[in-house]
Amino acid sequence: MQLTLKPFNLFLPILACAARLLPAAEAPTGTMTIPRTHHTATLLNDGRVLIAGGDCPHAPQSKCDTAEIYDPSTKQFTKTGSLGQGRARHAATLLPDGRVLIAGGHYFGQGVLSVEIYDPRTGQFRFHQSLEFAREIGTAALLDDGRVILGGQDPAEIINPASRQPIVPVFPPDVM
């Protein structure tokens, strides 16, 4: 008898091994205060999660300016401060001091230029500065010096959360 392995069968040993290593599934969490999609979820230094912005299907064409905190110890969601600008498909980055930088995204088909910073100690967002280029579905990464680089559309931009210095566009080499 000839044994024929289908591609899926090759993954069965890997799945079986992974199932032994992964912890047992936990019970479902509580319910978000507002259903949303295309939001960000940022792990805070204290283990809670900031959920910000997004598209809110409860109100057609609505971009949420709301935010909430998920606490894994209580498995509950609670409202926190609101964004100054509703947005979806934006970028969020945890800063070294525990605050969260929120940048870009879109609002009713228009690119969002504003950058806001959330402070978990106060539960409030504040306007930080404007981007030079609107971007959505971008990514953000924390640099070693505390600045944040935003990518996803050319040119990339660097933001300094510690100051309101002008944003530095980072152009790809072929544009320079």
N, C-alpha and C positions, 0 to 999 in steps of 0.2 A: 504494500500500500504506500503510495507516495503522499507525502505531507506537503500541502500548498499553504504557504503563509500569506495571508492578505495583509496589506499595510497596517490595518487596525490592530491585528494580532501582535505585531511587533511592539506596540505600546502597552499591552496588558501587563507585562512584568514591571514596567516603569510605574504604571498606575497602582499596581498592588503594593509596590515598595513605598510610593508616596502616601498611600492611604495609611500605612503603618506609622509613618513619621509625622503626619499632620494630626493636630489635636482634634478631639471629637467636636462635631458641629455644636455650636451654641444655640440657645433659644433665640428667637427673633427679638430685635430691639423694639423700642417704642416707635411711635409714628412721628415723622417730621411735622413741624408746626404748619408748614406749607409744602404741598407736593411740588417738586421742581425737577427740571432736567438741565443739563449743560451748565451746572454750577461748579464750584470748586469745593473741595474738602481738604482742609489743611490741618495736620496733626500739630497741636500746640505743645509747648514744653511740659505742661502739667498732665498730658495724656488725653485731654479733651480734644474734640475736633471742631474747628470752625467751618461751617457750611455757609457759603455766601453766594448771593445772586442766582442767576439761572433763568430759564424759561419756566413760567408758572402756568401749567395747563388749566388751573382753575379759572383763569381769566385769559381768554384767547388773545394771542399776540402780546401777552404781558411779559415784561422783563422784570424779574423780582429785584427790588432794591432792599429786600429783607435779608437777614442773616440769622442763623441759629447755632447753638452749641450742642454737640452730642457729648454726653458724659458716659463713658463706658462702665463706670462703677455703678451708676444707677440705671443704665440703659434707657435714658430719657433725653429728649430734645427740648431745649428751652430757647425762647427768643432772646436775641441780643440786639445791639444797636443796628440801625439801618445804614446801608450805603448811601452816599450822597447822590450817586448816579446809578440807576438800575442798569444791569448789564448781564449778559450771558456769554459763554465761550471766552471767558477772560482767563488771565493767569494769576496765580497766587503763590507767594513764596514766604516761608517762615524766615524771619530775620534773626540774627544772633541774639538780640535783646528780648526775643519772645513775641515781638509784634509781627503782623502779617501784612505784606505789601500786596495790594490788589491792583492790577493794571490791565488796560485795554478792554477788549470784548466788543460786543455790539449791542445796540439798542434800537429796535424797530428798523433793522437793516442799515443803520448808520454806525460807523466805527466810533468807539468811545476813546477819547484822548486822555481822560483823567486817570490819575494815579491816586489811590487812597491807601491809608495805613490804618489797620485795625489794632487797637490796644486791648488785649484781654484783661488787663487790670481795671480798665474803666468800662469795657464793653462797648466802646464807641469807635466809629470810623471818623477819620478826618482827611480832608483833601490835602494832598502833598504837592503835586505839580501836574503839568500836562505833558503828554508825550508829544514828540515832534511828528510822529506818524501813527495814524490809527491802525490797530491790528486786532484781529480776532483769531481764536484757536491758536494763540501763541503759546510759547513756553517761557518760563522764567527760571533762572538758576542763580543761586547765591555764589558770588565770587569770594575768594579768600580775604579780600580787603573789605568785605561788608557791602559792596555795591551789588546791584542785581542787573544781570543782562537779560534783556527780553529778545526773543527770537520768534521765528515762525513766519515772518514776512520780512523781506529786505527793505531797508537795512535794519539790522539789529540795533538796539539802543541800550545804553548803560545808565542806570539810575543810581543816585547816591541817596539812600534813605536818611543818612545822617545830616544832610543839608538840602537846600533847594538849589543847588548848583545846576546849571543847564544840563540837560540830558545830552549824552554823548552818542551820536549815531556811530554805529560800527558797520562800515561798508565792506562788502566782500571784496577781495583783492581785484577781481575783474572789473569793478566799477571805478577804481581809483586810478 
